[in-house]
Amino acid sequence: METLVRKNIKNLNAYKVDAPQYEIIVNANESPYDFPMALKQQFCDEICHTDLNRYPEACFPELLKELSDYTGVYAEGIICGSGSDEIIAMINQAFVNPGDVIVSHSPSFAMYDIWATIADAKHIRVNDLPDHQPDIDTMIDEACENNAKLVFLCNPNNPTGHTFSRDDILKILDAVPSLVILDEAYIEFFGKSSVDLITKYPRLLILRTLSKAFGLAGIRCGYALGNKEIIDVLYKVKGPYNLNVLTQKIAVIALKNRVSILSNLEILKAEREKAMAFLEALNAFKLYPSGSNFIYFEAPQAEEIYEALLQNNILIKYFKDEARETGSIRFSIGTPQENQKILAIIKEVVYNGA
Ligand SMILES: Cc1ncc(COP(=O)(O)O)c(C=O)c1O
């Protein structure tokens, strides 16, 4: 078997993780709020009147109409995927030849690297400057010198919460010869989308998802917004029925009811600010401003905090830094009660040790 597997796949680890079984799960930047019961009921009613023996709409016209209404982008400039993860895969399939260069800032979302590895591309990860400011000048230099196919910008960034200014985004768009992928998975928490730049920059592609602000990680629905020319290329590599009928139906219901669903944003943003103020007052960590639904900080006690939370049936994300004394923590904003519990445990570790 070994000899049959492509060489760049041999050392990849399969993504085989069990769904976490904890009382509080704040490790994956999900929403703590489930889809409203009344809308689940509406979905069930619709499914009862849907022929499940038939293939779904291959190009999801009703969903495109709702997404177009939500984003202001014409339907021909939108494509959907089974999560934005699938769209990152499609981008690699459509644009990247083995050996091509992909540039991103680092740290950022892990899937950029995984899909680059599968495409057998050379992924140049440009380390952030101090304070997790992306090193934009070096990114531009690397993209230009290597004629990079793709440049990834994650705005707001996972895991650091960093947000790019309009000027930084324009500077990159004006300088590089590449397709620029602006990952706006968390944009609803930040509020400053770059979607208006699509008409001026034909090489800009924006990634979005219903997994975060819409609280629908379970249905796997992501989408990309761009110029029709790029979107048409992505359609060439899209699987025929990549979005099943259940996903299409729930996504349409969610978008039609977006005003009520997105009202949770204000609660989550207020909770984020409260949690930031609480952690700041502990004066024990390097805390980073967040434009997203999670908080990221570096702390000498990061491992102790992670362990103490685990013992209390709470799962957060812990990044071990072998090279330095400190590790980092990222946890998503939960319900007010969940946040209170998390913060109290963090405070206890800081004051009393683990
Ligand atoms: C920056 C970023 N982009 C994309 C995704 C993938 O989202 P989806 O659930 O749509 O695949 C995530 C998920 O955590 C993310 O953090």
The ligand as an SDF file (V2000), in Angstrom:
LIG
                    3D

 16 16  0  0  0  0  0  0  0  0999 V2000
  -10.7310   30.8990    9.9610 C   0  0  0  0  0  0  0  0  0  0  0  0
  -11.6000   29.7390    9.6650 C   0  0  0  0  0  0  0  0  0  0  0  0
  -11.9530   29.5050    8.4040 N   0  0  0  0  0  0  0  0  0  0  0  0
  -12.7400   28.4760    8.0790 C   0  0  0  0  0  0  0  0  0  0  0  0
  -13.1920   27.6130    9.0550 C   0  0  0  0  0  0  0  0  0  0  0  0
  -13.9930   26.4210    8.6110 C   0  0  0  0  0  0  0  0  0  0  0  0
  -15.3150   26.6330    8.8060 O   0  0  0  0  0  0  0  0  0  0  0  0
  -16.3960   25.6150    8.2240 P   0  0  0  0  0  0  0  0  0  0  0  0
  -17.1000   25.0870    9.4130 O   0  0  0  0  0  0  0  0  0  0  0  0
  -17.2550   26.4620    7.3410 O   0  0  0  0  0  0  0  0  0  0  0  0
  -15.6780   24.5650    7.4440 O   0  0  0  0  0  0  0  0  0  0  0  0
  -12.8510   27.8030   10.3960 C   0  0  0  0  0  0  0  0  0  0  0  0
  -13.3240   26.8790   11.4200 C   0  0  0  0  0  0  0  0  0  0  0  0
  -12.9810   26.9040   12.5600 O   0  0  0  0  0  0  0  0  0  0  0  0
  -12.0330   28.9010   10.7050 C   0  0  0  0  0  0  0  0  0  0  0  0
  -11.6310   29.1330   11.9530 O   0  0  0  0  0  0  0  0  0  0  0  0
  1  2  1  0
  2  3  1  0
  2 15  2  0
  3  4  2  0
  4  5  1  0
  5  6  1  0
  5 12  2  0
  6  7  1  0
  7  8  1  0
  8  9  2  0
  8 10  1  0
  8 11  1  0
 12 13  1  0
 12 15  1  0
 13 14  2  0
 15 16  1  0
M  END
$$$$
